[in-house]
Amino acid sequence: MIRGGTGGGNTRNGLLFENEVDLSVFLNKQSGYQIVGQDVFYNGQLIAKTLKKYELYDFLSNQGIDWRNIISRILLPDNSIFVFSINTIFIIECKYQETSGSADEKLQTCDFKKKQYQKLMSFLGIKVEYFYLLSDWFKEYKYTDVLNYINSVGCYYYFNSIPLSDLGLPE
């Protein structure tokens, strides 16, 4: 699977989509990976840190950053991973849909949210990538424009799976 949603859900080396995806649980099942708390080890070497929901703000606080002085409303990522070697945090929002609903419109907010995360991380010099992990529902033709928009603003989407390499992680 490559950026822009091309590829298949049969990717073996990717984060799989299952309604509620837990990146730490997934990584812990991969060969060479071990998760201890939020720390991600690969072949015994610390390579990243996972940060779900409020854990992102605990991380910022530990770095001496109070989010309230930077953005006006808290954003809670479904999953995120800070990969040390490339000084990048990947924000991963999971959207599962089986009928029309609110997730439809949430896809259009990626540009704003990515910019908010960039504000937060700029004080640490950390680059931000914003990904959607989508269910097959969003392959319908009616989402063509919004999927094109996601890519046009420098965000990315994947269907059912994100390859580890696209998260800056070894496979």
Long-range contacts (C-beta under 8 A, 24 or more apart in sequence): 1-158, 1-159, 1-160, 1-161, 1-162, 1-163, 1-166, 2-163, 2-166, 3-151, 3-156, 3-158, 3-166, 4-151, 4-156, 4-157, 5-134, 5-139, 5-147, 5-157, 5-158, 5-159, 7-158, 7-159, 7-161, 8-160, 8-161, 9-136, 9-159, 9-160, 9-161, 10-161, 11-160, 11-161, 11-163, 13-163, 13-164, 13-165, 13-171, 14-158, 14-161, 14-162, 14-163, 14-164, 14-166, 15-79, 15-92, 15-133, 15-161, 15-162, 15-164, 15-167, 16-160, 16-161, 17-94, 17-96, 17-133, 17-134, 17-135, 17-159, 17-160, 17-161, 19-94, 19-96, 20-94, 21-78, 21-79, 21-92, 21-94, 21-133, 22-52, 22-79, 23-50, 23-52, 23-79, 23-81, 23-92, 24-50, 24-52, 27-169, 30-164, 32-170, 40-81, 40-169, 42-169, 42-170, 46-84, 47-83, 47-84, 47-85, 47-169, 47-170, 48-81, 48-82, 48-83, 48-84, 48-168, 48-169, 49-81, 49-82, 49-84, 50-79, 50-80, 50-81, 51-77, 51-80, 51-81, 51-82, 51-89, 52-77, 52-78, 52-79, 52-80, 53-77, 53-78, 56-80, 60-120, 63-123, 63-124, 65-120, 65-123, 65-124, 67-120, 70-119, 70-120, 70-123, 71-116, 71-119, 71-120, 75-113, 75-116, 75-117, 77-117, 81-167, 81-169, 82-126, 83-167, 83-168, 83-169, 85-168, 86-127, 86-168, 87-125, 87-126, 87-127, 88-126, 88-127, 88-128, 88-129, 88-168, 89-117, 89-121, 89-126, 89-127, 89-128, 89-129, 90-129, 90-130, 90-131, 90-167, 90-168, 91-117, 91-128, 91-129, 91-130, 91-131, 92-131, 92-132, 92-133, 92-162, 93-130, 93-131, 93-132, 93-133, 94-132, 94-133, 95-132, 95-133, 95-134, 95-135, 95-138, 96-134, 96-135, 96-137, 97-135, 97-137, 97-138, 98-135, 98-137, 104-143, 104-146, 107-132, 107-138, 107-143, 107-146, 107-147, 107-150, 107-157, 108-146, 108-149, 110-150, 110-153, 110-155, 111-153, 111-154, 111-155, 114-153, 114-154, 114-155, 129-156, 130-154, 130-155, 130-156, 131-155, 131-156, 131-157, 131-158, 131-162, 131-166, 132-156, 132-157, 132-158, 133-157, 133-158, 133-160, 133-161, 133-162, 134-158, 134-159, 134-160, 135-159, 135-160, 136-160
